[in-house]
Amino acid sequence: MATTISVDEDTRDQLKKLGEKGESYDDIVKQLIDQYIESRYQKLEEDKEEFEALE
């Protein structure tokens, strides 16, 4: 089921630049979410290693 979200024109334009020909905004947003989650996971792992080193 599709839904509509509002974004500023600038945000829409940036999304267009991130995507490749044939990619939907949904595809681009999903990739950004995946990258964000991976980045957060890596940060947590780094923090965990730093904490363990202090013990």
Buried (B, 14 or more C-beta within 10 A) or exposed (E): EEEEEEEEEEEEEEBEEEBEEEBEBEEBBEEEEEEEEEEEEEEEEEEEEEEEEEE
